[in-house]
Amino acid sequence: MSDAFTNAVLAWFYEHGRHDLPWQQNPTPYRVWVSEIMLQQTQVATVIPYYQRFMTTFPTVEALAAAPEEVVLQHWAGLGYYARARNLHDAAQQVMALGGEFPDNLADLMALKGIGRSTAGAILSLAWQKRGVIMDGNVKRVLSRHFAIAGDSSSAAIQAILWQLADSHTPNQQNRAYTQAMMDLGATLCTRSKPLCLYCPVQHTCQAYRLGTPTAFPQKKPSKSIPTKEAYFLLLENEKGQLLWVKRPPTGIWGGLWCLPELPVAIDLAQELKTRYGLIDAHIEARASFKHTFSHYHLWLKPLYVRGTMLMVNDELSQWCDKEQALTLGLPKPMLTLLAALDDT
C-alpha cells in the first residue's frame, strides 16, 4: 500500500486503537448496524450500556422486527433523536421482508430506512469486510484538518471534496481496520476541542497543524441564534398519589414516548385545567423551571404540581402511574429530571 496517510493511520490503529468495543465482538451486519445508528450524534461511552441492553432484548433482527414500537422506544429512552429508533424498527421489518438477510451492497443497504451513505459504508466494511467508505463526524474532522479544507463543511461542494478524499485514502485491503482507525483517530486524538496533536500519527503532514489552527477546521456557516420556547408540564396528581402520563404523537420531539402533559404558557391555566380534566379550584404549585436544549431550540420546562378532584381522563393515550410504574415506560431525560425533583421536595 503506497498511501502514506493510510499506512500511518493503520499502523497507529493496530497499536493504539480500540479493539474491545461490544459491537466489535461478533460483528454481524445486524450488530454493526445497531451500533452505527446509536453512535450517530452520541458518544461511545454513552452508547455502550444502551447497546448492551438493546442486544439482550433484541438479539436478532427478527426479534427487533417483531417487537412493538413502544418497547423499542423504551429501550432508546435517554439516547435522544428518537427518529433513529423508529427508523431502526422500520428497517428491521424491511430486512425481514427481504428474507431476514442484510444486503451486502451499497445501494440496497441505503434503501433501508435510516441508512445513509456513510452508515452503509460502515456496515459493508465492519460487518461484510468489503470496501466501504465512511464520512461520520470523526472522519470529517480528521480530513478537514489534515487537508485544511476551508468552507462550510455542510455545503454540497465541501461534502463532495471530503467524500473524494475519503474515497481516495480508503484501502481495498485492511478496510475494516482502516474504517475503525479513522473513527478512533477522530474520537480519541483529533477531538473537537483540545486535539492531542502530539500523539497523532499523521501530524507531520497535517496542514491545519502546520497552520497552528487545528480547531479552525472543519468550518461551519456562522451559527444562527437558537430560539427559546417555554411550556408548562403538569405534575397532575390524583388521590392515589399517581401522576398522569400522556403518550406523545409518533413524530416531533420525544415522538412515541410517554411524557407529563404539556400546555402552552399563553393560556388561561385554570380554564384549561377545567376543560381538559374537569378540575375546579385546583391546587397549583409552580416548581423550579429548567432548560433542555434540542438541536434547533432551547426549551424551558415550567413544572406545575397540580392536585384536585373530578379528574376526567378517558383517553387510551393517557394513564395514571406511580413513580415506579412511570420509570418502566421509558422516559426522555427531562421527564426523569422532573421525577427526581419530586424526591427533593
For each residue, the residues with C-beta under 8 A, 3 or more apart:
1: 6 7 10 171 173 174
2:
3: 6 7 169 171
4: 7 8 205
5: 8 9 146 169 202 205
6: 1 3 9 10 169 170 171 178
7: 1 3 4 10 11
8: 4 5 11 12 201 202
9: 5 6 12 13 178 181 182 185 201 202
10: 1 6 7 13 14 171 174 177 178 181
11: 7 8 14 15 201
12: 8 9 15 16 17 181 185 201
13: 9 10 16 17 177 178 180 181 184 185
14: 10 11 17 177
15: 11 12
16: 12 13 184 188
17: 12 13 14 177 180 181 184
18: 21 24 44 180 184 188
19: 24
20: 24 25
21: 18 24 25 35 44 48
22: 25 35 48 51 52 55
23: 27 31 32 34 35 51
24: 18 19 20 21 27 180
25: 20 21 22
26: 31
27: 23 24 31 32 126 127
28: 31 32 127
29: 32 33 102 104 123 127 128
30: 33 34 60 61 102
31: 23 26 27 28 34 35 55 127
32: 23 27 28 29 35 36 122 123 126 127
33: 29 30 36 37 91 102 115 119 123 127
34: 23 30 31 37 38 51 54 55 58 88
35: 21 22 23 31 32 38 39 47 51
36: 32 33 39 40 119 122 123
37: 33 34 40 84 87 88 114 119
38: 34 35 42 47 50 51 54 79 84
39: 35 36 42 44 47 136
40: 36 37 81 84 119 136
41: 80 81
42: 38 39 46 47 79 80 81
43: 46 47 187
44: 18 21 39 47 48 187
45: 48
46: 42 43 49 50 79
47: 35 38 39 42 43 44 50 51 79
48: 21 22 44 45 51 52
49: 46 52 53
50: 38 46 47 53 54 75 76 78 79
51: 22 23 34 35 38 47 48 54 55
52: 22 48 49 55 56
53: 49 50 56 57 75
54: 34 38 50 51 57 58 75 76
55: 22 31 34 51 52 58 59
56: 52 53 59
57: 53 54 63 67 71 75
58: 34 54 55 63 64 67 72 75
59: 55 56 63
60: 30 63 64
61: 30 64 65 92 95 96 100 102
62: 65 66 96 100
63: 57 58 59 60 66 67
64: 58 60 61 67 72 88 89 92
65: 61 62 89 92 93 95 96
66: 62 63
67: 57 58 63 64 71 72 89
68: 71 72
69: 72 73 86 89 256
70: 73 74 256
71: 57 67 68 74 75
72: 58 64 67 68 69 75 76 85 86 88 89
73: 69 70 76 77 82 85 86 256 257 330
74: 70 71 77 328 329 330
75: 50 53 54 57 58 71 72 85 330
76: 50 54 72 73 79 82 84 85 330
77: 73 74 257 329 330 331 332
78: 50 331 332 333 336
79: 38 42 46 47 50 76 82 84 85
80: 41 42 332 333
81: 40 41 42 84
82: 73 76 79 85 86 254 255 256 257 332
83: 86 87 114 251 255
84: 37 38 40 76 79 81 87 88 114
85: 72 73 75 76 79 82 88 89
86: 69 72 73 82 83 89 90 250 255 256
87: 37 83 84 90 91 113 114
88: 34 37 64 72 84 85 91 92 114
89: 64 65 67 69 72 85 86 92 93
90: 86 87 93 94 113 114
91: 33 87 88 94 95 112 113 114 115
92: 61 64 65 88 89 95 96
93: 65 89 90 96 97
94: 90 91 97 98 111 112 113
95: 61 65 91 92 98 100 101 102 112
96: 61 62 65 92 93 99 100
97: 93 94
98: 94 95 101 103
99: 96
100: 61 62 95 96
101: 95 98
102: 29 30 33 61 95 109 123 127
103: 98 108 109 111 112
104: 29 108 109 124 128 130
105: 108 109 124
106: 109 110 117 120 121 124 132
107: 110 111
108: 103 104 105 111 112
109: 102 103 104 105 106 112 115 119 120 123 124
110: 106 107 115 116 117 120
111: 94 103 107 108 115
112: 91 94 95 103 108 109 115
113: 87 90 91 94
114: 37 83 84 87 88 90 91 119
115: 33 91 109 110 111 112 119 120 123
116: 110 119 120
117: 106 110 120 121 133 135
118: 121 122 133 134 135 136 139
119: 33 36 37 40 109 114 115 116 122 123
120: 106 109 110 115 116 117 123 124 132
121: 106 117 118 124 125 132 133 134 135 179
122: 32 36 118 119 125 126 132 134 136 179
123: 29 32 33 36 102 109 115 119 120 126 127 128 132
124: 104 105 106 109 120 121 127 128 130 131 132
125: 121 122 128 129 130 131 132 134 175 176 178 179
126: 27 32 122 123 129 132 176 179 180
127: 27 28 29 31 32 33 102 123 124
128: 29 104 123 124 125 132
129: 125 126 175 176
130: 104 124 125 175
131: 124 125 170 171 172 175
132: 106 120 121 122 123 124 125 126 128 170 175 179
133: 117 118 121 163 166 167 170
134: 118 121 122 125 139 166 179 182 183
135: 117 118 121 139 140 159 162 163 166
136: 39 40 118 122 139 140 183 186
137: 140 141 186
138: 141 142 182 183 184 185 186 187 190
139: 118 134 135 136 142 143 166 182 183 186
140: 135 136 137 143 144 153 162 186 218
141: 137 138 144 145 186 190 192 217 218
142: 138 139 145 146 182 185 186 190
143: 139 140 146 147 149 162 165 166
144: 140 141 147 148 149 153 162 208 217 218 219
145: 141 142 148 190 195 206 207 208 209 214 217 218
146: 5 142 143 202 205 206 207 208
147: 143 144 165 207
148: 144 145 207 208 211 217
149: 143 144 153 158 161 162 165 217 218 219
150: 217 219
151: 155 157 158 219
152: 155 158 219 220 221
153: 140 144 149 158 159 162 218 219 220
154: 158 159 220 221
155: 151 152 158 159
156: 159 160
157: 151 160 161
158: 149 151 152 153 154 155 161 162
159: 135 153 154 155 156 162 163
160: 156 157 163 164
161: 149 157 158 164 165
162: 135 140 143 144 149 153 158 159 165 166
163: 133 135 159 160 166 167
164: 160 161 167 168
165: 143 147 149 161 162 168 169
166: 133 134 135 139 143 162 163 169 170
167: 133 163 164 170
168: 164 165
169: 3 5 6 165 166
170: 6 131 132 133 166 167 175 178 179
171: 1 3 6 10 131 174 175 178
172: 131 175
173: 1
174: 1 10 171 177 178
175: 125 129 130 131 132 170 171 172 178 179
176: 125 126 129 179 180
177: 10 13 14 17 174 180 181
178: 6 9 10 13 125 170 171 174 175 181 182
179: 121 122 125 126 132 134 170 175 176 182 183
180: 13 17 18 24 126 176 177 183 184
181: 9 10 12 13 17 177 178 184 185
182: 9 134 138 139 142 178 179 185 186
183: 134 136 138 139 179 180 186 187
184: 13 16 17 18 138 180 181 187 188
185: 9 12 13 138 142 181 182 188 189 190 200 201
186: 136 137 138 139 140 141 142 182 183 189 190 191
187: 43 44 138 183 184 191
188: 16 18 184 185 191 196
189: 185 186 195 196 197 199 200
190: 138 141 142 145 185 186 195 196 200 214
191: 186 187 188 194 195 196
192: 141 215
193: 215
194: 191
195: 145 189 190 191 200 214 215
196: 188 189 190 191 199 200
197: 189 200 203 206 209 214
198: 203
199: 189 196
200: 185 189 190 195 196 197 203 206 209
201: 8 9 11 12 185
202: 5 8 9 146 205 206
203: 197 198 200 206 209
204:
205: 4 5 146 202
206: 145 146 197 200 202 203 209 210 214
207: 145 146 147 148 210 211
208: 144 145 146 148 211 213 214 216 217
209: 145 197 200 203 206 212 214
210: 206 207
211: 148 207 208 214 216
212: 209
213: 208 216 217
214: 145 190 195 197 206 208 209 211 217
215: 192 193 195
216: 208 211 213 219
217: 141 144 145 148 149 150 208 213 214
218: 140 141 144 145 149 153
219: 144 149 150 151 152 153 216
220: 152 153 154 223
221: 152 154
222:
223: 220
224:
225:
226: 293 296 297 298
227: 296 297 298
228: 297 298 299 300
229: 297 298 299 300
230: 265 289 299 300 301 302
231: 262 263 264 265 299 300 301 302
232: 262 263 264 265 269 302 303 304
233: 259 260 261 262 263 301 302 303 304 338
234: 244 260 261 262 263 303 304 306
235: 243 260 287 303 304 305 306 338 342
236: 243 244 260 261 277 306 311
237: 241 242 243 305 306 307
238: 241 242 244 311 320
239: 309
240: 320 322
241: 237 238 322
242: 237 238 320 321 322 325
243: 235 236 237 260 320 321 322 323 326
244: 234 236 238 260 261 311 313 318 319 320
245: 258 259 260 318 319 320 321 326 329
246: 258 259 260 261 262 315 317 318
247: 256 257 258 317 318
248: 252 253 254 255 256 257 258 259
249: 252 255 256
250: 86 255 256
251: 83 255
252: 248 249 255
253: 248 294 299
254: 82 248 257 259 332
255: 82 83 86 248 249 250 251 252
256: 69 70 73 82 86 247 248 249 250
257: 73 77 82 247 248 254 329 330 331 332
258: 245 246 247 248 319 326 329 330 331 335
259: 233 245 246 248 254 262 331 332 335
260: 233 234 235 236 243 244 245 246 303 335 338
261: 233 234 236 244 246 276
262: 231 232 233 234 246 259
263: 231 232 233 234 267 269 272
264: 231 232 267
265: 230 231 232 302
266:
267: 263 264 271 272
268: 271 272
269: 232 263 272 273 284 304
270: 273 274 282
271: 267 268 274 275
272: 263 267 268 269 275 276
273: 269 270 276 277 279 282 284 306 308
274: 270 271 277 278 279 280
275: 271 272
276: 261 272 273 279
277: 236 273 274 308 310 311 312 313
278: 274 310 311 312
279: 273 274 276 282 306 308 309 310 311
280: 274 308 309 310
281: 308
282: 270 273 279 306 307 308
283: 306 307 308
284: 269 273 304 305 306
285: 304 305 306
286: 302 303 304 305
287: 235 303 304 305 341 345
288: 303 341
289: 230 300 301 302 303
290: 300 301 334 337
291: 298 299 300 301
292: 298 299 301 333 334
293: 226 297 298 299
294: 253 297 298 299
295:
296: 226 227
297: 226 227 228 229 293 294
298: 226 227 228 229 291 292 293 294
299: 228 229 230 231 253 291 292 293 294 334
300: 228 229 230 231 289 290 291
301: 230 231 233 289 290 291 292 334 338
302: 230 231 232 233 265 286 289
303: 232 233 234 235 260 286 287 288 289 338 341
304: 232 233 234 235 269 284 285 286 287
305: 235 237 284 285 286 287
306: 234 235 236 237 273 279 282 283 284 285
307: 237 282 283
308: 273 277 279 280 281 282 283 311
309: 239 279 280
310: 277 278 279 280
311: 236 238 244 277 278 279 308
312: 277 278
313: 244 277 318 320
314:
315: 246 318
316:
317: 246 247
318: 244 245 246 247 313 315
319: 244 245 258
320: 238 240 242 243 244 245 313
321: 242 243 245 325 326 329
322: 240 241 242 243 325 326
323: 243 326 327 339 342
324: 327 328
325: 242 321 322 328 329
326: 243 245 258 321 322 323 329 331 335 339
327: 323 324 331 336 339
328: 74 324 325
329: 74 77 245 257 258 321 325 326
330: 73 74 75 76 77 257 258
331: 77 78 257 258 259 326 327 335 336 339
332: 77 78 80 82 254 257 259 335 336
333: 78 80 292 336 337
334: 290 292 299 301 337 338
335: 258 259 260 326 331 332 338 339
336: 78 327 331 332 333 339 340
337: 290 333 334 340 341
338: 233 235 260 301 303 334 335 341 342
339: 323 326 327 331 335 336 342 343
340: 336 337 343 344
341: 287 288 303 337 338 344 345
342: 235 323 338 339 345
343: 339 340
344: 340 341
345: 287 341 342
